Amino acid sequence: MRRLFDIFVELIFWLAIFASPLVFAAAIGLIIYISHEELKWLAILICSIGFLFGIFAAKRIRIKYGCAVDIRRLFSLEND
C-alpha cells in the first residue's frame, strides 16, 4: 500500500512539473491567437513546444532527482 501511495505522489508531482512549461506556453499562444487570429499555426506551434518541453523537463527531473524531492527542494525554507 505504501508503494502505491509513493507512485501516486510521484505521478502528481510529475504532472505539476509537466504543467509548468505547458501553461506558460499556452498563455503565450493564447495571447498571440487573440491578437492575431491568422497566426493560429504559431499559437499551436508554441503550445506544442511547451508540451514537449514539459515532458522533457519532468522526465529529466524524475530521473535525476525524483519529482517529490525536487518539489520539496523548491518549497523548502532552507537555502542549499
C-alpha positions in Angstrom: 0.0 0.0 0.0 2.8 2.4 0.8 4.5 1.8 -2.6 1.2 2.6 -4.4 0.9 5.8 -2.4 4.5 6.7 -3.4 3.8 6.1 -7.0 0.6 8.3 -6.8 2.5 11.1 -5.2 5.3 10.9 -7.7 2.8 11.0 -10.5 1.0 14.1 -9.1 4.4 15.9 -8.8 5.4 14.8 -12.3 2.2 16.3 -13.7 2.9 19.5 -11.8 6.4 19.8 -13.3 5.0 18.9 -16.7 2.2 21.5 -16.5 4.5 24.4 -15.7 6.0 25.0 -19.2 2.8 23.9 -20.8 0.7 26.5 -19.1 3.3 29.2 -19.8 3.4 28.3 -23.5 -0.3 28.1 -23.7 -0.7 31.5 -22.2 1.7 32.9 -24.8 -0.1 31.0 -27.6 -3.4 32.4 -26.4 -2.1 35.9 -26.4 -0.8 35.5 -29.9 -4.0 33.9 -31.1 -6.2 36.6 -29.6 -4.2 39.5 -31.0 -3.7 37.9 -34.5 -6.2 35.1 -35.4 -4.4 34.4 -38.7 -1.4 33.2 -36.6 -3.2 30.3 -35.2 -0.5 28.0 -36.5 2.1 29.9 -34.5 0.0 29.6 -31.3 -0.4 25.8 -31.9 3.4 25.5 -32.5 4.2 27.3 -29.3 1.8 25.2 -27.3 3.3 22.0 -28.8 6.8 23.2 -27.9 5.6 23.8 -24.3 4.1 20.3 -24.3 7.3 18.7 -25.5 9.5 20.7 -23.1 7.2 19.9 -20.2 7.6 16.1 -20.9 11.4 16.5 -21.3 11.8 18.6 -18.1 9.6 16.3 -16.0 11.3 13.2 -17.3 14.7 14.6 -16.7 13.9 15.8 -13.1 12.3 12.4 -12.3 15.4 10.5 -13.4 17.9 12.9 -11.9 16.3 13.8 -8.5 12.9 12.3 -8.3 9.8 14.6 -8.6 8.9 14.6 -4.9 12.5 15.6 -3.9 12.6 18.4 -6.5 9.2 19.8 -5.4 10.3 19.5 -1.7 13.5 21.4 -2.6 11.5 24.2 -4.3 9.2 24.7 -1.3 11.8 24.3 1.4 12.7 27.3 3.5 16.4 26.3 3.7 18.8 27.7 1.2 21.1 25.0 -0.3 
